[in-house]
Amino acid sequence: MKNLRYIAVALFLCVFSSQNMAQTALSSYFLDGTLYNSRLNPAMKAERNYLSLALGNISFRTKGNVGISNFLYPVEGDKLATFMSGSVDKKDFLKKMPDQARIGFGLDETILATGFRMLGGFTSIGISLHSSVAMSLPKGFFEFAKSGISNRAYSFSGLNINTTNYLAATIGYSHEVYKGIRVGANLKYLMGLAHADIFVDKLNVEMSENRWYAESHAQMQAALFCEARATMNEKDVINGFELGSISPSSSGFAVDLGVVYDMDSVVSGLKFSASVVDLGFIKWKHMMRGQTTPGAKVEFNGFKEVDYNDIESSVNAEFEKLGDDAAKLVEFSYEGTSAAKTRLNTTMYLGAEYNMPFYKPLSVGVLYGHCFSPFESNKWYEVRGFLNIAPLKWLEASVNYGYGTYGANLGWMLNIHPAGINFFIGSDFMITKVTPQFLPVDNLNAHVTFGLNIAFGKRR
């Protein structure tokens, strides 16, 4: 049983190291000189025409509502022990754990982009790569790792792991339709690269010194950019995949919608904005599906059919039967392949900014974001307050503080944009406390974004 507990922890740590969510940096939202705010609100425009090749906008992040401090505890002065140590109180450990431990990883990279004034508005065109992985682990997982059979029952229901990866070709346009009111939209053609989702809707375990009992039900689906087929053993259990014709077969569409209302004629310096981004889907032509055996369960009440004349063989037979029953809990039977749609992680943003009357280059702002993902592990919300300053026409910066699903976060952004170039660097999640190995002590939130672009034309 002790080995099972360590296996559970090892599984968690392996997945923990490679998870998140992806999006354009929120820290740039109220900086007028940045070039890619139209991805957060398509009504926003760049101040100059621009061209980007590969290094225009790269964003990498990890997110989590747990961190090293949830799993390592100080003991005997400056020494550390894992949460599984007997010196760490079980109640203290579980009190610090959320009901669902969420971890995520994401990458956004602009491959090619350009923006220019046209027809009285601003047009943007781009090709970008988007990749995200997210996981949600129920508290019962950690309770089992800490307690073993000292408790009677555990629930691992609600465990979810998913990843979505795609290329997006985007064209956007924004235009002032009335004095102070600007609207915009981005239209996206999406090419799906890979998708997978595993959801455990039922996994209950009861354990005692004399009896082990478990029942489960889980579903999975997976697809690639090309034709792919599941391979099965003689019991129709999925044991691998085979690639078919290598040709793009998964595509979709999405739209971003936004509005900006500059109320300067009513209240000097006040501006409101709202947007909905990634409202769309990808249709996977070859979505493979599977599920565990409905009602699958395993029960062990001790070895009862032992032949004492041949103890070794009979005990091995009992172990083999137990192993076969336990395997049914995690074996996915093939359910077929067909076309299927998956929704994107649609996100809403609401913003307000006020320029100080005593110094116009200084402003404060507030931004609310809410992700309505079809996957539980990708859902999030956040409220972020901003202090922005633009002391020179070609220099601006922002510091901001947010709180939401993934805890408290400190962000910043520096944008240098003289004629000819536009360079920015920043982070939505500053790591303020680390271990000697530079791992975040608190929630696993880390982010870096940067970009170098060619800017041309007059500033407007």
KEKOLTOR-470998 format. One record per residue (C-alpha): residue in three letters; y negated, z, x negated. Coordinates in steps of 0.05 Angstrom, whole numbers, padded with zeros to 5 digits, always signed. Layout:
<marvexs>
AlaYZX
...
</marvexs>
This chain:
<marvexs>
Met+00000+00000+00000
Lys-00047+00016-00057
Asn-00036-00055-00084
Leu-00054-00085-00017
Arg-00120-00047-00018
Tyr-00138-00074-00087
Ile-00118-00145-00065
Ala-00166-00138-00006
Val-00222-00117-00052
Ala-00207-00173-00102
Leu-00208-00225-00046
Phe-00276-00200-00023
Leu-00306-00200-00093
Cys-00282-00271-00106
Val-00315-00298-00044
Phe-00375-00253-00053
Ser-00395-00289-00117
Ser-00405-00356-00084
Gln-00440-00350-00017
Asn-00513-00365+00022
Met-00563-00407+00065
Ala-00609-00465+00049
Gln-00680-00483+00067
Thr-00749-00499+00039
Ala-00785-00438+00009
Leu-00820-00397+00063
Ser-00869-00371+00010
Ser-00904-00439+00010
Tyr-00917-00440+00085
Phe-00992-00424+00083
Leu-01009-00461+00018
Asp-01047-00525+00036
Gly-01034-00558-00032
Thr-00958-00559-00028
Leu-00922-00623-00011
Tyr-00860-00603+00028
Asn-00885-00557+00083
Ser-00870-00613+00132
Arg-00797-00591+00126
Leu-00815-00524+00156
Asn-00866-00554+00205
Pro-00871-00630+00210
Ala-00943-00625+00236
Met-00966-00602+00167
Lys-00988-00656+00117
Ala-00994-00660+00042
Glu-01065-00661+00014
Arg-01050-00723-00029
Asn-01002-00781-00031
Tyr-00941-00765-00074
Leu-00878-00790-00106
Ser-00817-00749-00126
Leu-00755-00767-00166
Ala-00699-00715-00171
Leu-00743-00655-00193
Gly-00790-00656-00134
Asn-00762-00597-00095
Ile-00701-00556-00117
Ser-00684-00491-00081
Phe-00625-00445-00095
Arg-00612-00379-00060
Thr-00563-00324-00044
Lys-00570-00278+00016
Gly-00533-00215+00037
Asn-00542-00151+00076
Val-00499-00114+00024
Gly-00506-00107-00052
Ile-00480-00071-00113
Ser-00505-00004-00088
Asn-00456-00010-00030
Phe-00397-00013-00077
Leu-00415+00024-00141
Tyr-00433+00098-00141
Pro-00459+00143-00197
Val-00411+00197-00220
Glu-00413+00246-00279
Gly-00483+00230-00301
Asp-00494+00157-00319
Lys-00423+00133-00304
Leu-00406+00089-00245
Ala-00346+00087-00200
Thr-00324+00038-00146
Phe-00325+00058-00073
Met-00249+00065-00076
Ser-00254+00124-00124
Gly-00233+00192-00096
Ser-00300+00220-00119
Val-00336+00176-00068
Asp-00338+00206+00001
Lys-00309+00159+00054
Lys-00361+00178+00106
Asp-00419+00166+00058
Phe-00391+00098+00039
Leu-00378+00074+00111
Lys-00446+00100+00134
Lys-00480+00052+00085
Met-00439-00008+00107
Pro-00464-00053+00164
Asp-00418-00070+00222
Gln-00415-00141+00194
Ala-00426-00153+00120
Arg-00460-00221+00114
Ile-00465-00261+00051
Gly-00490-00332+00041
Phe-00505-00385-00011
Gly-00547-00447-00006
Leu-00575-00506-00044
Asp-00629-00555-00026
Glu-00646-00613-00072
Thr-00694-00670-00060
Ile-00665-00733-00091
Leu-00722-00780-00074
Ala-00786-00770-00034
Thr-00854-00800-00021
Gly-00913-00787+00024
Phe-00975-00827+00041
Arg-01030-00835+00092
Met-01018-00888+00145
Leu-01045-00905+00214
Gly-01093-00847+00214
Gly-01038-00797+00200
Phe-00990-00777+00144
Thr-00921-00807+00134
Ser-00865-00776+00092
Ile-00798-00807+00071
Gly-00743-00773+00033
Ile-00669-00766+00015
Ser-00642-00697+00003
Leu-00578-00658-00006
His-00562-00595+00034
Ser-00505-00547+00021
Ser-00491-00479+00051
Val-00434-00429+00051
Ala-00434-00365+00093
Met-00386-00308+00107
Ser-00384-00249+00154
Leu-00336-00191+00141
Pro-00325-00135+00192
Lys-00332-00062+00170
Gly-00257-00052+00183
Phe-00242-00094+00121
Phe-00277-00042+00077
Glu-00251+00017+00116
Phe-00180-00007+00102
Ala-00195-00018+00028
Lys-00222+00053+00023
Ser-00175+00091+00069
Gly-00107+00057+00065
Ile-00058+00089+00113
Ser-00099+00153+00120
Asn-00127+00122+00184
Arg-00084+00098+00242
Ala-00118+00034+00264
Tyr-00163-00020+00236
Ser-00197-00081+00266
Phe-00214-00142+00224
Ser-00235-00183+00285
Gly-00297-00226+00276
Leu-00284-00248+00205
Asn-00316-00316+00194
Ile-00323-00363+00135
Asn-00357-00431+00140
Thr-00389-00485+00097
Thr-00429-00548+00115
Asn-00452-00601+00065
Tyr-00490-00665+00080
Leu-00541-00716+00057
Ala-00604-00728+00098
Ala-00649-00789+00100
Thr-00715-00768+00132
Ile-00777-00803+00158
Gly-00834-00761+00185
Tyr-00903-00772+00214
Ser-00959-00724+00233
His-01024-00740+00268
Glu-01085-00703+00296
Val-01082-00718+00371
Tyr-01143-00676+00390
Lys-01195-00639+00352
Gly-01159-00582+00316
Ile-01090-00600+00345
Arg-01041-00635+00300
Val-00969-00654+00319
Gly-00912-00681+00278
Ala-00839-00700+00279
Asn-00785-00715+00228
Leu-00727-00760+00245
Lys-00664-00752+00203
Tyr-00602-00793+00192
Leu-00546-00748+00166
Met-00484-00765+00127
Gly-00432-00710+00128
Leu-00398-00693+00062
Ala-00354-00634+00079
His-00346-00580+00132
Ala-00298-00522+00142
Asp-00296-00462+00188
Ile-00247-00405+00195
Phe-00256-00354+00250
Val-00211-00294+00262
Asp-00221-00273+00334
Lys-00166-00222+00332
Leu-00135-00182+00275
Asn-00115-00111+00291
Val-00073-00067+00245
Glu-00040-00001+00260
Met-00010+00039+00202
Ser+00026+00104+00193
Glu+00078+00131+00145
Asn+00135+00108+00190
Arg+00108+00045+00223
Trp+00065-00015+00207
Tyr+00041-00061+00263
Ala-00006-00120+00262
Glu-00026-00176+00310
Ser-00074-00233+00299
His-00103-00298+00321
Ala-00147-00345+00280
Gln-00173-00416+00286
Met-00196-00465+00233
Gln-00226-00534+00229
Ala-00242-00578+00169
Ala-00269-00648+00156
Leu-00291-00691+00097
Phe-00337-00751+00090
Cys-00276-00797+00090
Glu-00210-00800+00127
Ala-00167-00739+00112
Arg-00099-00718+00139
Ala-00066-00650+00140
Thr+00003-00644+00108
Met+00054-00598+00139
Asn+00120-00565+00123
Glu+00182-00568+00167
Lys+00151-00515+00213
Asp+00087-00556+00225
Val+00048-00505+00184
Ile-00010-00535+00145
Asn+00003-00533+00070
Gly-00048-00583+00043
Phe-00089-00646+00055
Glu-00085-00720+00037
Leu-00143-00768+00031
Gly-00141-00834+00067
Ser-00190-00891+00061
Ile-00251-00872+00019
Ser-00307-00895+00063
Pro-00363-00856+00098
Ser-00339-00836+00167
Ser-00382-00776+00187
Ser-00454-00783+00208
Gly-00506-00753+00254
Phe-00578-00746+00273
Ala-00630-00691+00276
Val-00703-00681+00292
Asp-00757-00632+00271
Leu-00816-00620+00318
Gly-00880-00583+00301
Val-00952-00568+00322
Val-01011-00537+00286
Tyr-01072-00512+00325
Asp-01135-00500+00283
Met-01178-00455+00327
Asp-01238-00459+00280
Ser-01284-00482+00337
Val-01264-00421+00378
Val-01250-00367+00325
Ser-01272-00386+00256
Gly-01215-00386+00206
Leu-01158-00376+00256
Lys-01098-00423+00258
Phe-01032-00422+00296
Ser-00968-00462+00284
Ala-00900-00471+00314
Ser-00839-00513+00298
Val-00765-00525+00311
Val-00726-00556+00254
Asp-00656-00583+00245
Leu-00645-00596+00319
Gly-00585-00641+00315
Phe-00512-00652+00298
Ile-00461-00686+00253
Lys-00403-00723+00283
Trp-00341-00717+00240
Lys-00294-00774+00254
His-00232-00738+00227
Met-00237-00664+00244
Met-00171-00628+00229
Arg-00156-00567+00271
Gly-00106-00511+00266
Gln-00092-00442+00293
Thr-00045-00385+00279
Thr+00012-00373+00328
Pro-00018-00343+00392
Gly+00005-00271+00398
Ala+00032-00270+00327
Lys+00051-00200+00307
Val+00092-00162+00256
Glu+00123-00093+00263
Phe+00159-00053+00210
Asn+00194+00013+00226
Gly+00233+00020+00162
Phe+00297-00012+00137
Lys+00349-00006+00192
Glu+00401-00058+00175
Val+00420-00037+00105
Asp+00492-00049+00082
Tyr+00505+00007+00034
Asn+00563-00033+00004
Asp+00513-00085-00017
Ile+00446-00050-00019
Glu+00408-00100-00062
Ser+00424-00161-00019
Ser+00412-00126+00047
Val+00345-00096+00024
Asn+00323-00164-00002
Ala+00341-00194+00066
Glu+00299-00141+00101
Phe+00240-00155+00055
Glu+00247-00230+00068
Lys+00246-00220+00143
Leu+00185-00176+00137
Gly+00151-00228+00094
Asp+00167-00284+00143
Asp+00138-00243+00201
Ala+00075-00226+00161
Ala+00065-00298+00141
Lys+00059-00318+00214
Leu-00006-00278+00216
Val-00041-00325+00167
Glu-00003-00391+00176
Phe-00042-00445+00211
Ser-00003-00492+00255
Tyr-00030-00563+00258
Glu-00065-00577+00324
Gly-00086-00649+00312
Thr-00143-00691+00285
Ser-00198-00720+00327
Ala-00273-00734+00326
Ala-00317-00673+00335
Lys-00390-00653+00331
Thr-00419-00593+00295
Arg-00490-00569+00307
Leu-00538-00557+00250
Asn-00569-00488+00237
Thr-00629-00499+00283
Thr-00688-00455+00263
Met-00753-00437+00298
Tyr-00817-00417+00262
Leu-00880-00385+00291
Gly-00940-00375+00246
Ala-01011-00350+00247
Glu-01063-00351+00191
Tyr-01134-00323+00186
Asn-01183-00340+00131
Met-01228-00283+00110
Pro-01301-00295+00133
Phe-01328-00263+00070
Tyr-01286-00307+00023
Lys-01256-00370+00054
Pro-01204-00383-00002
Leu-01171-00316+00016
Ser-01126-00313+00078
Val-01073-00270+00110
Gly-01015-00296+00151
Val-00953-00277+00189
Leu-00890-00320+00198
Tyr-00831-00308+00243
Gly-00766-00346+00233
His-00703-00346+00275
Cys-00640-00386+00261
Phe-00597-00404+00322
Ser-00534-00424+00284
Pro-00469-00441+00320
Phe-00435-00398+00267
Glu-00443-00323+00271
Ser-00446-00315+00196
Asn-00507-00362+00192
Lys-00551-00329+00245
Trp-00613-00293+00220
Tyr-00684-00273+00236
Glu-00743-00251+00193
Val-00816-00230+00199
Arg-00858-00242+00137
Gly-00931-00223+00122
Phe-00972-00263+00072
Leu-01033-00256+00027
Asn-01057-00324+00002
Ile-01112-00343-00046
Ala-01139-00410-00072
Pro-01191-00392-00125
Leu-01195-00465-00149
Lys-01185-00531-00114
Trp-01124-00544-00158
Leu-01095-00473-00159
Glu-01067-00430-00104
Ala-01018-00372-00098
Ser-00984-00330-00045
Val-00950-00261-00045
Asn-00911-00240+00017
Tyr-00865-00187+00043
Gly-00812-00197+00096
Tyr-00760-00158+00135
Gly-00701-00183+00177
Thr-00626-00193+00180
Tyr-00619-00189+00104
Gly-00665-00128+00095
Ala-00732-00125+00060
Asn-00755-00180+00013
Leu-00814-00193-00033
Gly-00835-00266-00044
Trp-00887-00305-00083
Met-00908-00376-00098
Leu-00954-00409-00149
Asn-00977-00481-00138
Ile-01015-00521-00190
His-01040-00587-00163
Pro-01095-00623-00201
Ala-01102-00699-00194
Gly-01039-00733-00219
Ile-00987-00678-00214
Asn-00963-00623-00168
Phe-00921-00567-00197
Phe-00897-00506-00160
Ile-00851-00447-00174
Gly-00835-00387-00133
Ser-00784-00344-00097
Asp-00773-00317-00027
Phe-00730-00260-00053
Met-00752-00225-00116
Ile-00700-00181-00149
Thr-00736-00115-00161
Lys-00678-00072-00185
Val-00618-00096-00226
Thr-00559-00068-00263
Pro-00554-00077-00339
Gln-00514-00140-00323
Phe-00575-00166-00282
Leu-00539-00160-00215
Pro-00581-00141-00154
Val-00573-00066-00139
Asp-00593-00071-00067
Asn-00579-00130-00019
Leu-00553-00193-00052
Asn-00618-00231-00042
Ala-00641-00278-00097
His-00679-00343-00095
Val-00713-00392-00140
Thr-00750-00456-00123
Phe-00790-00504-00165
Gly-00813-00576-00165
Leu-00853-00627-00205
Asn-00883-00687-00168
Ile-00931-00744-00181
Ala-00993-00738-00137
Phe-01044-00794-00127
Gly-01102-00812-00082
Lys-01161-00771-00059
Arg-01151-00699-00036
Arg-01160-00692+00040
</marvexs>
